[in-house]
Every structure is written in structure tokens, then in C-alpha cells.
Amino acid sequence: MRLIFSVSILAATAALFVSCKKEDKADGCFPGAATVREITNRPAVIKVTATVNPVYLVEQGSIDTKLIPCNLPKEFIEHDLQVIVSGQVKETKQGDGPCCSENFIITKITK
């Protein structure tokens, strides 16, 4: 009887761990910030600099707005790399960063 109880507890614990949803990498990005706009399959260029935000994206058609990504995969950190990107532009409070920059969560990116 004791063996059956132990096996049941072990099985229930294993099922709990297997059924838990895996945490998305973007979950910790800009918590509590509202989404101000969505970007879907837009051309952009990745910029790598030695400034406050070392990596940012410039959406095609924008003049000076920088998208500051929270979750850019390492294989995309390449200066002047042309990409197609989708994601959420998050509310950026004045004073949270340099002028004309917006916090950005990438949902899809391709070269």
C-alpha cells in the first residue's frame, strides 16, 4: 500500500512539472508597460554602437526613431543587418532613455 502511495505522489509531481507552461523569454521585458503599437513583418536595420543602447533597430521609413529590443537573439547582433521584424512597441516614459527611442519586444525576426 505504501509503495502505491509513493508511486502515485511521484507520478503526480512529475505530471505537474511536465504540464507547467514554459516561460517565454520576453516575459521579463518592460513589465507593466502598455503596448502602443504593433509592428508586423516590417523591414528594419540593426545598428550596433557604443552608446547608451548598444543595439537598436531602425524601422524602414522612420527618420530617427530607434527600437530598443529586449529580446534580440545573439545571431542577429550584426551592424547594418537587414531584417524583417514583428513585435510590440511598448510605452516608453519620457526620461527612460534617449530621445526618439521606443522599447520593443520582438515576436518574430528573420534575415
N, CA, C and O atoms as CSV, one atom per row, in Angstrom:
chain,resi,resn,atom,element,x,y,z
A,1,MET,N,N,0.814,-1.179,0.000
A,1,MET,CA,C,0.000,0.000,0.000
A,1,MET,C,C,0.871,1.261,0.000
A,1,MET,O,O,0.603,2.232,-0.707
A,2,ARG,N,N,1.901,1.205,0.805
A,2,ARG,CA,C,2.808,2.342,0.903
A,2,ARG,C,C,3.501,2.599,-0.438
A,2,ARG,O,O,3.701,3.754,-0.814
A,3,LEU,N,N,3.868,1.538,-1.160
A,3,LEU,CA,C,4.513,1.645,-2.459
A,3,LEU,C,C,3.581,2.316,-3.466
A,3,LEU,O,O,4.018,3.168,-4.241
A,4,ILE,N,N,2.323,1.945,-3.461
A,4,ILE,CA,C,1.338,2.534,-4.380
A,4,ILE,C,C,1.183,4.027,-4.097
A,4,ILE,O,O,1.102,4.831,-5.025
A,5,PHE,N,N,1.143,4.390,-2.840
A,5,PHE,CA,C,1.025,5.792,-2.451
A,5,PHE,C,C,2.250,6.595,-2.922
A,5,PHE,O,O,2.105,7.692,-3.460
A,6,SER,N,N,3.443,6.047,-2.717
A,6,SER,CA,C,4.681,6.719,-3.128
A,6,SER,C,C,4.738,6.903,-4.642
A,6,SER,O,O,5.110,7.967,-5.137
A,7,VAL,N,N,4.365,5.855,-5.367
A,7,VAL,CA,C,4.361,5.929,-6.830
A,7,VAL,C,C,3.331,6.967,-7.297
A,7,VAL,O,O,3.598,7.711,-8.241
A,8,SER,N,N,2.187,7.024,-6.664
A,8,SER,CA,C,1.148,7.993,-7.026
A,8,SER,C,C,1.633,9.423,-6.807
A,8,SER,O,O,1.408,10.288,-7.654
A,9,ILE,N,N,2.290,9.678,-5.688
A,9,ILE,CA,C,2.828,11.007,-5.393
A,9,ILE,C,C,3.900,11.376,-6.412
A,9,ILE,O,O,3.920,12.503,-6.907
A,10,LEU,N,N,4.784,10.446,-6.727
A,10,LEU,CA,C,5.843,10.677,-7.703
A,10,LEU,C,C,5.247,10.985,-9.081
A,10,LEU,O,O,5.702,11.906,-9.759
A,11,ALA,N,N,4.255,10.237,-9.487
A,11,ALA,CA,C,3.613,10.452,-10.784
A,11,ALA,C,C,2.911,11.805,-10.834
A,11,ALA,O,O,2.978,12.502,-11.847
A,12,ALA,N,N,2.242,12.179,-9.756
A,12,ALA,CA,C,1.555,13.465,-9.708
A,12,ALA,C,C,2.547,14.619,-9.768
A,12,ALA,O,O,2.298,15.616,-10.445
A,13,THR,N,N,3.660,14.493,-9.072
A,13,THR,CA,C,4.692,15.529,-9.098
A,13,THR,C,C,5.290,15.652,-10.493
A,13,THR,O,O,5.476,16.767,-10.981
A,14,ALA,N,N,5.589,14.555,-11.131
A,14,ALA,CA,C,6.146,14.574,-12.488
A,14,ALA,C,C,5.159,15.208,-13.464
A,14,ALA,O,O,5.551,15.997,-14.323
A,15,ALA,N,N,3.891,14.865,-13.331
A,15,ALA,CA,C,2.867,15.441,-14.211
A,15,ALA,C,C,2.771,16.943,-14.024
A,15,ALA,O,O,2.569,17.674,-14.993
A,16,LEU,N,N,2.914,17.413,-12.797
A,16,LEU,CA,C,2.865,18.841,-12.518
A,16,LEU,C,C,4.002,19.572,-13.221
A,16,LEU,O,O,3.781,20.615,-13.837
A,17,PHE,N,N,5.223,19.033,-13.135
A,17,PHE,CA,C,6.364,19.672,-13.778
A,17,PHE,C,C,6.255,19.647,-15.298
A,17,PHE,O,O,6.615,20.624,-15.955
A,18,VAL,N,N,5.776,18.568,-15.857
A,18,VAL,CA,C,5.641,18.448,-17.307
A,18,VAL,C,C,4.558,19.378,-17.839
A,18,VAL,O,O,4.696,19.920,-18.936
A,19,SER,N,N,3.490,19.569,-17.083
A,19,SER,CA,C,2.366,20.358,-17.575
A,19,SER,C,C,2.559,21.861,-17.390
A,19,SER,O,O,1.804,22.647,-17.962
A,20,CYS,N,N,3.548,22.275,-16.610
A,20,CYS,CA,C,3.778,23.710,-16.409
A,20,CYS,C,C,4.206,24.349,-17.712
A,20,CYS,O,O,5.020,23.799,-18.453
A,21,LYS,N,N,3.648,25.519,-17.983
A,21,LYS,CA,C,3.980,26.258,-19.200
A,21,LYS,C,C,5.403,26.781,-19.097
A,21,LYS,O,O,5.811,27.306,-18.061
A,22,LYS,N,N,6.148,26.632,-20.172
A,22,LYS,CA,C,7.497,27.160,-20.214
A,22,LYS,C,C,7.419,28.682,-20.285
A,22,LYS,O,O,6.538,29.236,-20.941
A,23,GLU,N,N,8.338,29.344,-19.613
A,23,GLU,CA,C,8.343,30.799,-19.581
A,23,GLU,C,C,8.916,31.342,-20.884
A,23,GLU,O,O,9.963,30.884,-21.342
A,24,ASP,N,N,8.244,32.301,-21.472
A,24,ASP,CA,C,8.695,32.950,-22.692
A,24,ASP,C,C,9.833,33.900,-22.347
A,24,ASP,O,O,9.811,34.532,-21.291
A,25,LYS,N,N,10.835,34.009,-23.232
A,25,LYS,CA,C,11.967,34.895,-22.991
A,25,LYS,C,C,11.536,36.343,-22.842
A,25,LYS,O,O,12.196,37.111,-22.142
A,26,ALA,N,N,10.460,36.725,-23.474
A,26,ALA,CA,C,10.018,38.122,-23.451
A,26,ALA,C,C,9.207,38.470,-22.207
A,26,ALA,O,O,8.855,39.636,-22.024
A,27,ASP,N,N,8.899,37.506,-21.351
A,27,ASP,CA,C,8.062,37.770,-20.176
A,27,ASP,C,C,8.626,38.849,-19.271
A,27,ASP,O,O,7.858,39.605,-18.677
A,28,GLY,N,N,9.940,38.946,-19.146
A,28,GLY,CA,C,10.546,39.923,-18.257
A,28,GLY,C,C,10.803,41.266,-18.916
A,28,GLY,O,O,11.365,42.159,-18.282
A,29,CYS,N,N,10.412,41.433,-20.160
A,29,CYS,CA,C,10.669,42.665,-20.901
A,29,CYS,C,C,9.656,43.749,-20.562
A,29,CYS,O,O,8.453,43.558,-20.744
A,30,PHE,N,N,10.129,44.863,-20.079
A,30,PHE,CA,C,9.303,46.049,-19.843
A,30,PHE,C,C,7.996,45.710,-19.113
A,30,PHE,O,O,6.915,45.999,-19.627
A,31,PRO,N,N,8.082,45.109,-17.937
A,31,PRO,CA,C,6.871,44.703,-17.215
A,31,PRO,C,C,5.959,45.885,-16.905
A,31,PRO,O,O,6.411,46.938,-16.455
A,32,GLY,N,N,4.686,45.689,-17.152
A,32,GLY,CA,C,3.685,46.711,-16.858
A,32,GLY,C,C,3.541,47.785,-17.918
A,32,GLY,O,O,2.621,48.600,-17.839
A,33,ALA,N,N,4.427,47.811,-18.914
A,33,ALA,CA,C,4.340,48.829,-19.961
A,33,ALA,C,C,3.259,48.445,-20.970
A,33,ALA,O,O,3.189,47.302,-21.421
A,34,ALA,N,N,2.429,49.409,-21.311
A,34,ALA,CA,C,1.362,49.165,-22.285
A,34,ALA,C,C,1.942,49.080,-23.696
A,34,ALA,O,O,2.949,49.719,-24.002
A,35,THR,N,N,1.301,48.290,-24.547
A,35,THR,CA,C,1.682,48.222,-25.959
A,35,THR,C,C,1.052,49.412,-26.663
A,35,THR,O,O,-0.164,49.598,-26.611
A,36,VAL,N,N,1.890,50.229,-27.331
A,36,VAL,CA,C,1.370,51.416,-28.009
A,36,VAL,C,C,1.135,51.187,-29.495
A,36,VAL,O,O,0.334,51.884,-30.119
A,37,ARG,N,N,1.844,50.197,-30.067
A,37,ARG,CA,C,1.576,49.814,-31.459
A,37,ARG,C,C,2.222,48.471,-31.747
A,37,ARG,O,O,3.144,48.038,-31.055
A,38,GLU,N,N,1.715,47.828,-32.785
A,38,GLU,CA,C,2.232,46.525,-33.231
A,38,GLU,C,C,2.956,46.726,-34.557
A,38,GLU,O,O,2.513,47.503,-35.402
A,39,ILE,N,N,4.049,46.035,-34.729
A,39,ILE,CA,C,4.777,46.027,-35.992
A,39,ILE,C,C,4.660,44.616,-36.546
A,39,ILE,O,O,4.910,43.645,-35.833
A,40,THR,N,N,4.281,44.499,-37.813
A,40,THR,CA,C,4.111,43.186,-38.426
A,40,THR,C,C,4.889,43.113,-39.735
A,40,THR,O,O,4.597,43.839,-40.686
A,41,ASN,N,N,5.876,42.234,-39.771
A,41,ASN,CA,C,6.669,41.957,-40.976
A,41,ASN,C,C,7.181,43.223,-41.658
A,41,ASN,O,O,6.974,43.423,-42.855
A,42,ARG,N,N,7.847,44.066,-40.889
A,42,ARG,CA,C,8.385,45.323,-41.415
A,42,ARG,C,C,9.899,45.211,-41.613
A,42,ARG,O,O,10.591,44.638,-40.772
A,43,PRO,N,N,10.416,45.755,-42.721
A,43,PRO,CA,C,11.869,45.795,-42.899
A,43,PRO,C,C,12.491,46.739,-41.874
A,43,PRO,O,O,11.928,47.784,-41.547
A,44,ALA,N,N,13.646,46.355,-41.382
A,44,ALA,CA,C,14.380,47.180,-40.427
A,44,ALA,C,C,15.873,46.881,-40.569
A,44,ALA,O,O,16.270,45.892,-41.186
A,45,VAL,N,N,16.684,47.756,-39.985
A,45,VAL,CA,C,18.134,47.587,-39.992
A,45,VAL,C,C,18.611,47.562,-38.543
A,45,VAL,O,O,18.199,48.386,-37.727
A,46,ILE,N,N,19.478,46.611,-38.239
A,46,ILE,CA,C,20.046,46.527,-36.892
A,46,ILE,C,C,21.296,47.386,-36.845
A,46,ILE,O,O,22.142,47.325,-37.737
A,47,LYS,N,N,21.401,48.191,-35.787
A,47,LYS,CA,C,22.559,49.055,-35.574
A,47,LYS,C,C,23.255,48.626,-34.287
A,47,LYS,O,O,22.608,48.404,-33.263
A,48,VAL,N,N,24.559,48.513,-34.348
A,48,VAL,CA,C,25.362,48.178,-33.175
A,48,VAL,C,C,26.308,49.348,-32.950
A,48,VAL,O,O,27.096,49.692,-33.831
A,49,THR,N,N,26.233,49.964,-31.762
A,49,THR,CA,C,27.023,51.159,-31.471
A,49,THR,C,C,27.641,51.073,-30.077
A,49,THR,O,O,27.435,50.111,-29.338
A,50,ALA,N,N,28.391,52.092,-29.753
A,50,ALA,CA,C,28.987,52.190,-28.413
A,50,ALA,C,C,28.296,53.319,-27.656
A,50,ALA,O,O,28.956,54.203,-27.111
A,51,THR,N,N,26.961,53.284,-27.626
A,51,THR,CA,C,26.190,54.330,-26.964
A,51,THR,C,C,25.403,53.744,-25.803
A,51,THR,O,O,25.650,52.614,-25.382
A,52,VAL,N,N,24.455,54.519,-25.289
A,52,VAL,CA,C,23.620,54.082,-24.173
A,52,VAL,C,C,22.915,52.772,-24.502
A,52,VAL,O,O,22.868,51.866,-23.670
A,53,ASN,N,N,22.370,52.667,-25.703
A,53,ASN,CA,C,21.720,51.440,-26.176
A,53,ASN,C,C,22.613,50.838,-27.257
A,53,ASN,O,O,22.559,51.268,-28.409
A,54,PRO,N,N,23.427,49.855,-26.905
A,54,PRO,CA,C,24.414,49.338,-27.851
A,54,PRO,C,C,23.831,48.653,-29.085
A,54,PRO,O,O,24.505,48.554,-30.110
A,55,VAL,N,N,22.596,48.184,-28.998
A,55,VAL,CA,C,21.941,47.558,-30.149
A,55,VAL,C,C,20.534,48.121,-30.255
A,55,VAL,O,O,19.790,48.151,-29.275
A,56,TYR,N,N,20.178,48.567,-31.451
A,56,TYR,CA,C,18.825,49.041,-31.696
A,56,TYR,C,C,18.451,48.774,-33.141
A,56,TYR,O,O,19.310,48.484,-33.973
A,57,LEU,N,N,17.157,48.873,-33.435
A,57,LEU,CA,C,16.659,48.673,-34.786
A,57,LEU,C,C,16.094,49.976,-35.309
A,57,LEU,O,O,15.519,50.764,-34.558
A,58,VAL,N,N,16.260,50.197,-36.604
A,58,VAL,CA,C,15.650,51.342,-37.270
A,58,VAL,C,C,14.651,50.782,-38.272
A,58,VAL,O,O,15.016,50.118,-39.242
A,59,GLU,N,N,13.395,51.066,-38.016
A,59,GLU,CA,C,12.319,50.599,-38.886
A,59,GLU,C,C,12.359,51.380,-40.197
A,59,GLU,O,O,12.521,52.601,-40.198
A,60,GLN,N,N,12.211,50.664,-41.313
A,60,GLN,CA,C,12.221,51.325,-42.614
A,60,GLN,C,C,11.128,52.383,-42.666
A,60,GLN,O,O,9.986,52.122,-42.288
A,61,GLY,N,N,11.473,53.565,-43.129
A,61,GLY,CA,C,10.512,54.653,-43.237
A,61,GLY,C,C,10.552,55.601,-42.051
A,61,GLY,O,O,9.977,56.688,-42.114
A,62,SER,N,N,11.219,55.211,-40.972
A,62,SER,CA,C,11.322,56.136,-39.842
A,62,SER,C,C,12.575,56.990,-40.028
A,62,SER,O,O,13.552,56.549,-40.634
A,63,ILE,N,N,12.538,58.190,-39.513
A,63,ILE,CA,C,13.666,59.097,-39.698
A,63,ILE,C,C,14.703,58.923,-38.596
A,63,ILE,O,O,15.887,58.727,-38.870
A,64,ASP,N,N,14.250,58.995,-37.351
A,64,ASP,CA,C,15.222,58.918,-36.266
A,64,ASP,C,C,14.752,58.108,-35.061
A,64,ASP,O,O,15.374,58.179,-34.000
A,65,THR,N,N,13.683,57.349,-35.196
A,65,THR,CA,C,13.195,56.553,-34.075
A,65,THR,C,C,13.980,55.249,-33.975
A,65,THR,O,O,14.157,54.536,-34.963
A,66,LYS,N,N,14.441,54.956,-32.774
A,66,LYS,CA,C,15.193,53.735,-32.514
A,66,LYS,C,C,14.307,52.781,-31.713
A,66,LYS,O,O,13.704,53.171,-30.713
A,67,LEU,N,N,14.238,51.537,-32.161
A,67,LEU,CA,C,13.528,50.497,-31.418
A,67,LEU,C,C,14.560,49.773,-30.566
A,67,LEU,O,O,15.497,49.171,-31.090
A,68,ILE,N,N,14.386,49.833,-29.259
A,68,ILE,CA,C,15.336,49.223,-28.321
A,68,ILE,C,C,14.813,47.828,-27.963
A,68,ILE,O,O,13.886,47.706,-27.163
A,69,PRO,N,N,15.401,46.768,-28.550
A,69,PRO,CA,C,14.874,45.422,-28.320
A,69,PRO,C,C,15.281,44.854,-26.969
A,69,PRO,O,O,16.401,45.054,-26.498
A,70,CYS,N,N,14.360,44.157,-26.372
A,70,CYS,CA,C,14.619,43.486,-25.100
A,70,CYS,C,C,15.143,42.077,-25.341
A,70,CYS,O,O,15.919,41.554,-24.540
A,71,ASN,N,N,14.729,41.471,-26.427
A,71,ASN,CA,C,14.976,40.039,-26.626
A,71,ASN,C,C,15.537,39.715,-28.012
A,71,ASN,O,O,15.078,38.774,-28.660
A,72,LEU,N,N,16.512,40.476,-28.464
A,72,LEU,CA,C,17.131,40.227,-29.766
A,72,LEU,C,C,18.050,39.006,-29.671
A,72,LEU,O,O,18.977,39.000,-28.861
A,73,PRO,N,N,17.809,37.970,-30.489
A,73,PRO,CA,C,18.683,36.804,-30.465
A,73,PRO,C,C,20.119,37.184,-30.861
A,73,PRO,O,O,20.324,38.054,-31.707
A,74,LYS,N,N,21.093,36.537,-30.252
A,74,LYS,CA,C,22.506,36.874,-30.467
A,74,LYS,C,C,22.927,36.790,-31.930
A,74,LYS,O,O,23.776,37.562,-32.377
A,75,GLU,N,N,22.340,35.859,-32.679
A,75,GLU,CA,C,22.755,35.698,-34.079
A,75,GLU,C,C,22.354,36.888,-34.958
A,75,GLU,O,O,22.764,36.972,-36.116
A,76,PHE,N,N,21.559,37.802,-34.410
A,76,PHE,CA,C,21.145,38.989,-35.164
A,76,PHE,C,C,21.933,40.237,-34.759
A,76,PHE,O,O,21.678,41.318,-35.290
A,77,ILE,N,N,22.867,40.111,-33.846
A,77,ILE,CA,C,23.655,41.274,-33.426
A,77,ILE,C,C,24.781,41.472,-34.432
A,77,ILE,O,O,25.893,40.972,-34.262
A,78,GLU,N,N,24.456,42.220,-35.487
A,78,GLU,CA,C,25.380,42.483,-36.589
A,78,GLU,C,C,25.042,43.861,-37.157
A,78,GLU,O,O,23.906,44.105,-37.565
A,79,HIS,N,N,26.019,44.754,-37.183
A,79,HIS,CA,C,25.786,46.128,-37.631
A,79,HIS,C,C,25.304,46.165,-39.088
A,79,HIS,O,O,25.857,45.491,-39.958
A,80,ASP,N,N,24.281,46.951,-39.326
A,80,ASP,CA,C,23.666,47.165,-40.647
A,80,ASP,C,C,23.027,45.913,-41.249
A,80,ASP,O,O,22.857,45.830,-42.465
A,81,LEU,N,N,22.675,44.946,-40.410
A,81,LEU,CA,C,21.985,43.748,-40.881
A,81,LEU,C,C,20.541,44.097,-41.228
A,81,LEU,O,O,19.823,44.673,-40.411
A,82,GLN,N,N,20.122,43.748,-42.439
A,82,GLN,CA,C,18.746,43.961,-42.891
A,82,GLN,C,C,17.895,42.798,-42.380
A,82,GLN,O,O,18.250,41.637,-42.579
A,83,VAL,N,N,16.774,43.105,-41.725
A,83,VAL,CA,C,15.890,42.073,-41.185
A,83,VAL,C,C,14.432,42.413,-41.476
A,83,VAL,O,O,14.099,43.535,-41.856
A,84,ILE,N,N,13.584,41.424,-41.289
A,84,ILE,CA,C,12.137,41.603,-41.289
A,84,ILE,C,C,11.705,41.302,-39.858
A,84,ILE,O,O,12.030,40.248,-39.312
A,85,VAL,N,N,10.972,42.234,-39.257
A,85,VAL,CA,C,10.679,42.104,-37.836
A,85,VAL,C,C,9.199,42.323,-37.537
A,85,VAL,O,O,8.522,43.108,-38.200
A,86,SER,N,N,8.718,41.612,-36.526
A,86,SER,CA,C,7.379,41.811,-35.969
A,86,SER,C,C,7.554,41.940,-34.461
A,86,SER,O,O,8.477,41.370,-33.879
A,87,GLY,N,N,6.652,42.702,-33.836
A,87,GLY,CA,C,6.734,42.818,-32.396
A,87,GLY,C,C,5.832,43.892,-31.830
A,87,GLY,O,O,4.977,44.450,-32.517
A,88,GLN,N,N,6.049,44.163,-30.557
A,88,GLN,CA,C,5.227,45.127,-29.820
A,88,GLN,C,C,6.094,46.301,-29.367
A,88,GLN,O,O,7.110,46.126,-28.694
A,89,VAL,N,N,5.664,47.495,-29.754
A,89,VAL,CA,C,6.312,48.707,-29.266
A,89,VAL,C,C,5.635,49.043,-27.946
A,89,VAL,O,O,4.416,49.196,-27.878
A,90,LYS,N,N,6.441,49.154,-26.909
A,90,LYS,CA,C,5.914,49.390,-25.565
A,90,LYS,C,C,5.991,50.875,-25.206
A,90,LYS,O,O,6.830,51.618,-25.716
A,91,GLU,N,N,5.100,51.273,-24.323
A,91,GLU,CA,C,5.089,52.634,-23.832
A,91,GLU,C,C,6.455,52.940,-23.201
A,91,GLU,O,O,6.957,52.183,-22.371
A,92,THR,N,N,7.035,54.059,-23.614
A,92,THR,CA,C,8.324,54.484,-23.081
A,92,THR,C,C,8.120,55.850,-22.459
A,92,THR,O,O,7.784,56.811,-23.150
A,93,LYS,N,N,8.321,55.935,-21.163
A,93,LYS,CA,C,8.133,57.211,-20.469
A,93,LYS,C,C,9.281,58.149,-20.784
A,93,LYS,O,O,10.427,57.724,-20.933
A,94,GLN,N,N,8.960,59.430,-20.883
A,94,GLN,CA,C,9.984,60.429,-21.138
A,94,GLN,C,C,11.002,60.382,-20.000
A,94,GLN,O,O,10.626,60.373,-18.828
A,95,GLY,N,N,12.265,60.354,-20.338
A,95,GLY,CA,C,13.308,60.270,-19.333
A,95,GLY,C,C,13.808,58.856,-19.103
A,95,GLY,O,O,14.808,58.664,-18.412
A,96,ASP,N,N,13.120,57.840,-19.680
A,96,ASP,CA,C,13.560,56.450,-19.539
A,96,ASP,C,C,14.727,56.128,-20.466
A,96,ASP,O,O,15.373,55.092,-20.306
A,97,GLY,N,N,14.998,56.975,-21.406
A,97,GLY,CA,C,16.072,56.717,-22.361
A,97,GLY,C,C,16.273,57.934,-23.233
A,97,GLY,O,O,15.641,58.970,-23.029
A,98,PRO,N,N,17.159,57.805,-24.211
A,98,PRO,CA,C,17.420,58.942,-25.092
A,98,PRO,C,C,16.202,59.289,-25.942
A,98,PRO,O,O,15.290,58.480,-26.112
A,99,CYS,N,N,16.208,60.501,-26.467
A,99,CYS,CA,C,15.125,60.973,-27.337
A,99,CYS,C,C,14.916,60.017,-28.499
A,99,CYS,O,O,15.853,59.418,-29.026
A,100,CYS,N,N,13.688,59.903,-28.865
A,100,CYS,CA,C,13.308,59.164,-30.078
A,100,CYS,C,C,13.621,57.677,-30.013
A,100,CYS,O,O,13.922,57.064,-31.037
A,101,SER,N,N,13.556,57.093,-28.835
A,101,SER,CA,C,13.739,55.650,-28.713
A,101,SER,C,C,12.481,55.047,-28.099
A,101,SER,O,O,11.825,55.651,-27.250
A,102,GLU,N,N,12.165,53.838,-28.554
A,102,GLU,CA,C,10.983,53.132,-28.068
A,102,GLU,C,C,11.379,51.722,-27.653
A,102,GLU,O,O,12.137,51.051,-28.355
A,103,ASN,N,N,10.864,51.275,-26.512
A,103,ASN,CA,C,11.096,49.908,-26.064
A,103,ASN,C,C,10.347,48.947,-26.981
A,103,ASN,O,O,9.226,49.228,-27.406
A,104,PHE,N,N,10.973,47.813,-27.282
A,104,PHE,CA,C,10.430,46.918,-28.300
A,104,PHE,C,C,10.627,45.457,-27.901
A,104,PHE,O,O,11.721,45.043,-27.516
A,105,ILE,N,N,9.543,44.686,-28.004
A,105,ILE,CA,C,9.602,43.237,-27.788
A,105,ILE,C,C,9.427,42.554,-29.132
A,105,ILE,O,O,8.405,42.721,-29.797
A,106,ILE,N,N,10.417,41.798,-29.520
A,106,ILE,CA,C,10.394,41.085,-30.807
A,106,ILE,C,C,9.567,39.802,-30.663
A,106,ILE,O,O,9.801,38.993,-29.765
A,107,THR,N,N,8.601,39.637,-31.563
A,107,THR,CA,C,7.844,38.389,-31.587
A,107,THR,C,C,8.300,37.490,-32.731
A,107,THR,O,O,8.116,36.274,-32.688
A,108,LYS,N,N,8.904,38.111,-33.771
A,108,LYS,CA,C,9.413,37.342,-34.913
A,108,LYS,C,C,10.468,38.187,-35.618
A,108,LYS,O,O,10.297,39.391,-35.805
A,109,ILE,N,N,11.563,37.533,-36.006
A,109,ILE,CA,C,12.605,38.240,-36.744
A,109,ILE,C,C,13.277,37.256,-37.698
A,109,ILE,O,O,13.554,36.113,-37.335
A,110,THR,N,N,13.536,37.716,-38.926
A,110,THR,CA,C,14.221,36.890,-39.926
A,110,THR,C,C,15.222,37.750,-40.682
A,110,THR,O,O,15.077,38.969,-40.773
A,111,LYS,N,N,16.236,37.090,-41.219
A,111,LYS,CA,C,17.253,37.793,-42.031
A,111,LYS,C,C,16.779,37.899,-43.449
A,111,LYS,O,O,17.481,38.452,-44.295
